[in-house]
Amino acid sequence: GIYYNATAYFRKGQVRIPSDAYNTLLRYITDRNNFQIGHSGLYINPYQPYPPYSACYRNTCHPKGHCIELGPNAYRCECGAGYRDKNPSDPGHNCLPINNFNECENPEDNECSENARCIDLEHLYKCECLPGFTDAAKEGTVPGSVCVLDYCSDVNFCPTNSTCVNMEQQAECQCNRGFVDIRKSDRRLAVGFDENTICLKSTDVNECVLGLHNCSGVAECVDLK
């Protein structure tokens, strides 16, 4: 005989659960009649798609993905063995091969920054920021997916007692451990510090003189150091 994809049509009747009629017929054809429809010499495909009563019947999963039924009206998709999600936040809808696939050929298939070089590996790929740029990708994301200008390559970018930290749009000078940032003081210059003095040892900071306290306007600030 010849294998066919078969479609079953039912008249409206007294079946309480319509899917029961479909499943009973399909089980009879496959289990008791050796996949033959009656005595017609026609056989249904043993690899039947999802039944019409399944939530996966009209799923939107990728051809290389699997539909997993979660209930009468709910399902989820996941990529099959040997494939990975291009977009993990939308699993099973865009599946790419894990091996023997060059993600670097098409920018849409990798997450490298425009200021990074994509390097294809036997398993997936990696991104390397170009010279003059530094990695600013957040923890848990692909390294090299965000590459910013390396402002900190200028050794004189930050003054004494502070460290340069590259941010996404700019660099920031952060006080070293054990030092206090006094840039919020509007009295810094008036008391004799210059523009480049932004971090002082915690033992050298007079919060009262610099105005870095939360005392009431009718209270007297007393430095305890």
Secondary structure, DSSP 8 states (H G I E B T S, - for coil): -EEE---------S-SSHHHHHHHHHHIIIIISTTB-TTSSEEE-SS----TTSTTTT----TTEEEEEEETTEEEEEE-TTEEESSTTSTTSSEEESBS--TTSSGGG----TTEEEEE-SBSEEEEE-TTEEE---TTS-TTSSEEE-GGGSTTSS-TTEEEEE-SSSEEEEE-TTEEE-TT-TTTTTTT--TT--EEEGGG--HHHHT-S---TTS------
